[in-house]
Amino acid sequence: MFQSKYKLVPTNTFLKDLKKKVAPNDRKKVDRALHSLVKNPHQGRKLKAKPFAKWRWVAWPYRIRYDIEGRQTILYTIRHRKEIYRD
């Protein structure tokens, strides 16, 4: 069976958030979530009325915001659920 793979493209903001905002003991959850995004990013939830990062994936208690462009998944940010939607 053929599994389609998407390329993860993290932004600088995502990498900074991953380093500073994700607790070390939660890192395995985030790694599993990223592995799932490689397989099929369309499993995430589509957000309404957002100009960018139109998709959301949950790695409790974190949210990953991303977009899908062709075969690439552009990772914009990862933050705790209480602060992800604050702008």
C-alpha positions in Angstrom: 0.0 0.0 0.0 1.4 3.4 -1.0 1.5 6.0 1.8 1.7 9.6 0.6 4.3 11.7 2.5 4.3 15.4 3.0 7.4 17.5 3.6 7.5 19.5 6.8 8.8 23.0 6.4 9.2 24.7 9.7 9.4 28.5 9.9 11.9 30.2 12.2 9.1 31.1 14.5 8.0 27.5 14.8 11.6 26.4 15.6 11.9 29.2 18.2 8.6 28.2 19.8 9.5 24.5 19.8 12.8 25.3 21.6 11.4 27.8 24.1 7.7 27.0 24.7 7.5 23.2 24.7 8.4 21.5 27.9 11.1 18.8 27.6 8.7 16.1 29.0 6.1 16.9 26.3 8.6 16.6 23.5 7.6 13.0 22.6 3.9 14.1 22.2 5.0 16.8 19.7 7.3 14.4 17.8 4.4 11.9 17.4 2.2 14.8 16.2 4.8 15.9 13.6 5.1 12.3 12.4 1.4 12.2 11.9 1.5 15.4 9.9 4.1 13.9 7.6 1.7 11.1 6.8 -1.5 13.2 6.4 -1.8 16.8 7.4 -5.5 16.9 6.3 -6.4 15.0 9.5 -6.0 18.2 11.4 -8.8 20.6 11.9 -9.4 23.4 9.4 -9.7 26.8 11.0 -12.2 29.4 9.8 -11.5 33.1 9.1 -7.7 32.8 9.5 -5.5 34.6 6.9 -2.6 32.1 7.4 -2.0 28.9 9.4 -5.4 27.7 8.4 -5.0 24.2 10.0 -4.6 23.1 13.6 -3.2 19.9 15.1 -3.4 19.0 18.8 -0.5 17.6 20.7 -2.1 18.1 24.2 -1.7 20.6 25.7 -0.1 22.3 22.6 -1.5 23.3 19.3 0.4 23.3 16.1 -0.7 25.9 13.4 0.2 25.1 9.8 -0.8 25.4 6.2 -0.7 22.9 3.4 0.7 23.9 0.1 0.9 21.1 -2.5 3.0 18.3 -0.9 4.5 20.6 1.8 3.2 21.3 5.3 4.4 24.7 6.4 4.6 24.8 10.2 4.0 28.3 11.6 3.8 28.0 15.4 3.4 25.7 18.3 2.1 27.0 21.6 0.2 26.0 24.7 -3.5 25.9 24.1 -4.1 28.9 26.4 -1.9 31.2 24.3 -2.1 29.9 20.7 -4.9 32.2 19.5 -3.8 35.4 21.2 -2.4 37.9 18.8 
